[in-house]
């Protein structure tokens, strides 16, 4: 498989590579707090009755809660191949089945949940 497509929700923490985002110019929360936030979001998404409902809610949450610039696109990162993303993020995306959520992903950028869309 040459390329995948995914959306994500990112929560940065004080130890992130760049602890600032469009939401907060100086991220001071702990890694544990970021993990707890992603766990709560994941639980909300998994409670959806249908995949369509989950996709819609994912985009809504990403647009207001994600610390990535992709929030403007509902978390959509578009298509990418190997070597385009940080290794932990890339490995998790390629390992997640289409239409499914990843587990918690810890990268240099922060804590993610990924929705594999293609």
Beta strands, then each sheet from edge to edge (+ up, - down):
strand 1: 3-11
strand 2: 76-81
strand 3: 105-107
strand 4: 110-116
sheet 1: 2+ 1- 4+ 3-
end
